[in-house]
Each structure stands twice: as structure tokens, then as C-alpha cells.
Amino acid sequence: MPKEKKTKFKIEAEVVKGECPNCSEITMLVGITSQFFRCMECGGDLEQHVNGKISYLPIMQSRTDGGKPYVKDWKWRKQKD
């Protein structure tokens, strides 16, 4: 029986420091893809936007009426005291 060939692959994750809009903490953000990041503090998923500066916005759920979600529709989570 022939021996199966093992393939090697390398995984590289981009890690950046930034402010998470979900928890308002300066924390490490780990790249899930080249455009999406996850906060290491609260676990929130963020989308990177580059327009003169780099900003991270929360990923919003699709609206139930089929419309396009806007940032003003996103509700800030209350901080724990």
C-alpha cells in the first residue's frame, strides 16, 4: 500500500493594535481575513475600512426588511461597571 504524501501549509495571522468599537478598549485585533478582524478582549468581529485612515467598524447583521444596514443603526453595547 503506497504511503500518502503529506502536504505542508503555513498559516500567518495579521495582528494589529487598535481600538475596538464594541468594548472601547485599546487591544490586539487578530486578522481573520485580509479585511475582517476579531477583538481579543470581547470577541467582536470587525471590518477594516481604509479611507485616509484605518478604522475598524463592527460587522452588522442584515436588516429584516431587506435594506442596507448603516452604522447609525448599530447600537453601542453598554459597558459593565
SERO-4910 file (N, C-alpha, C, O; in steps of 0.05 Angstrom, whole numbers):
BEGIN
 pado doro    nc1    nc2    nc3   cac1   cac2   cac3    cc1    cc2    cc3    oc1    oc2    oc3
  Met    A     17    -23      0      0      0      0     18     25      0     35     27     17
  Pro    A     14     43    -19     31     66    -21     27     86      3      4     89     12
  Lys    A     48     98     11     47    118     33     36    144     22     44    154      1
  Glu    A     16    156     37      4    181     29     24    204     32     40    205     51
  Lys    A     23    222     13     41    245     13     30    266     32      7    274     30
  Lys    A     47    275     50     39    296     69     44    323     57     66    328     46
  Thr    A     25    340     59     28    367     49     32    386     73     19    383     93
  Lys    A     49    405     69     54    425     90     42    451     82     42    459     58
  Phe    A     30    465    101     20    491     96     26    509    119     30    500    142
  Lys    A     27    535    114     35    554    134     12    574    137      1    584    118
  Ile    A      5    579    162    -16    598    169     -4    622    182     11    620    201
  Glu    A    -10    646    171      0    671    182    -23    688    188    -40    693    171
  Ala    A    -25    698    213    -47    716    221    -35    744    225    -14    747    237
  Glu    A    -49    764    215    -41    791    220    -52    800    247    -76    797    252
  Val    A    -35    811    263    -43    821    290    -37    851    291    -14    859    286
  Val    A    -57    867    297    -54    896    298    -64    906    325    -80    892    338
  Lys    A    -55    929    333    -65    942    357    -84    964    349    -78    980    331
  Gly    A   -108    964    361   -128    984    354   -150    986    375   -150    971    394
  Glu    A   -168   1005    371   -190   1009    389   -214    994    379   -223    999    356
  Cys    A   -225    977    395   -249    962    388   -274    979    394   -277    989    416
  Pro    A   -291    984    374   -315   1000    379   -336    985    396   -354    998    407
  Asn    A   -333    959    398   -352    943    415   -347    948    444   -366    953    460
  Cys    A   -322    945    453   -316    947    481   -300    972    489   -294    976    512
  Ser    A   -294    989    469   -279   1014    473   -252   1010    487   -243   1028    501
  Glu    A   -239    988    482   -213    982    493   -192    983    471   -197    976    448
  Ile    A   -168    992    479   -145    990    461   -135    962    465   -126    955    486
  Thr    A   -135    946    444   -130    917    446   -117    907    421   -113    921    401
  Met    A   -111    882    421   -100    868    398   -123    858    381   -142    847    391
  Leu    A   -121    863    354   -141    853    335   -128    833    317   -107    839    305
  Val    A   -139    809    316   -127    788    300   -142    786    273   -166    785    273
  Gly    A   -126    785    252   -138    783    225   -150    756    219   -136    736    221
  Ile    A   -175    755    213   -188    731    204   -184    727    174   -177    705    165
  Thr    A   -188    749    160   -181    751    131   -166    777    128   -159    790    147
  Ser    A   -161    785    103   -147    810     99   -164    834    106   -153    856    109
  Gln    A   -190    831    108   -208    853    113   -223    851    140   -234    871    149
  Phe    A   -225    828    152   -240    824    176   -222    816    199   -203    801    196
  Phe    A   -228    828    223   -211    824    247   -229    817    270   -253    822    270
  Arg    A   -217    805    291   -232    797    315   -217    810    339   -192    808    341
  Cys    A   -233    822    357   -222    834    381   -214    812    401   -230    793    405
  Met    A   -191    815    414   -182    795    433   -195    800    461   -194    782    477
  Glu    A   -207    823    466   -220    828    491   -248    818    492   -256    802    510
  Cys    A   -265    826    473   -293    819    474   -301    798    453   -323    788    454
  Gly    A   -284    793    434   -290    773    414   -307    783    391   -317    768    375
  Gly    A   -311    810    390   -327    822    369   -314    821    342   -289    825    340
  Asp    A   -329    816    321   -318    816    294   -320    844    282   -340    858    285
  Leu    A   -298    853    270   -296    880    259   -288    879    230   -274    860    221
  Glu    A   -296    899    215   -288    902    187   -270    926    185   -276    947    195
  Gln    A   -247    922    171   -228    944    168   -236    961    144   -241    951    122
  His    A   -237    987    149   -242   1007    128   -218   1025    126   -209   1036    146
  Val    A   -208   1030    101   -186   1047     97   -195   1070     79   -201   1066     56
  Asn    A   -196   1094     90   -204   1118     75   -189   1142     87   -201   1157    102
  Gly    A   -164   1144     81   -147   1165     92   -136   1157    119   -114   1166    127
  Lys    A   -150   1140    134   -141   1129    159   -153   1101    161   -173   1095    148
  Ile    A   -141   1084    178   -152   1057    182   -171   1058    205   -165   1067    226
  Ser    A   -195   1049    200   -215   1047    222   -228   1019    221   -230   1006    200
  Tyr    A   -237   1011    244   -250    985    247   -279    989    255   -284   1002    276
  Leu    A   -297    978    240   -326    981    246   -338    953    251   -329    934    239
  Pro    A   -357    952    269   -369    926    275   -384    914    251   -395    929    235
  Ile    A   -384    888    249   -399    875    227   -428    873    237   -434    863    258
  Met    A   -446    885    221   -474    886    229   -490    864    215   -484    856    193
  Gln    A   -511    855    229   -529    835    217   -546    847    195   -551    871    196
  Ser    A   -554    831    177   -572    841    155   -598    850    167   -608    839    186
  Arg    A   -610    871    155   -636    880    164   -658    861    155   -655    848    134
  Thr    A   -678    860    171   -701    842    165   -718    851    142   -732    835    129
  Asp    A   -718    878    137   -734    888    115   -720    888     88   -730    898     68
  Gly    A   -695    877     87   -680    875     62   -664    899     55   -650    899     35
  Gly    A   -665    920     72   -650    944     67   -620    941     74   -613    921     87
  Lys    A   -604    961     67   -576    960     73   -571    971    101   -582    992    108
  Pro    A   -555    957    118   -551    967    145   -532    992    145   -513    993    129
  Tyr    A   -537   1011    162   -520   1034    165   -508   1035    192   -518   1023    211
  Val    A   -485   1048    195   -471   1049    220   -488   1062    242   -487   1054    265
  Lys    A   -505   1081    235   -522   1094    255   -543   1075    266   -553   1080    288
  Asp    A   -548   1053    252   -567   1033    262   -555   1015    283   -569   1002    299
  Trp    A   -528   1014    285   -514    997    304   -516   1009    332   -511   1033    335
  Lys    A   -524    993    351   -527   1003    379   -502    996    395   -493    973    395
  Trp    A   -491   1016    409   -467   1012    425   -474    995    449   -495    999    462
  Arg    A   -457    976    455   -462    959    478   -454    973    504   -433    987    504
  Lys    A   -470    971    525   -464    984    550   -441    971    563   -438    946    563
  Gln    A   -424    988    575   -401    978    590   -409    966    617   -428    976    629
  Lys    A   -396    944    625   -401    933    651   -387    950    672   -364    957    669
  Asp    A   -400    956    694   -389    972    716   -373    955    735   -362    965    754
***
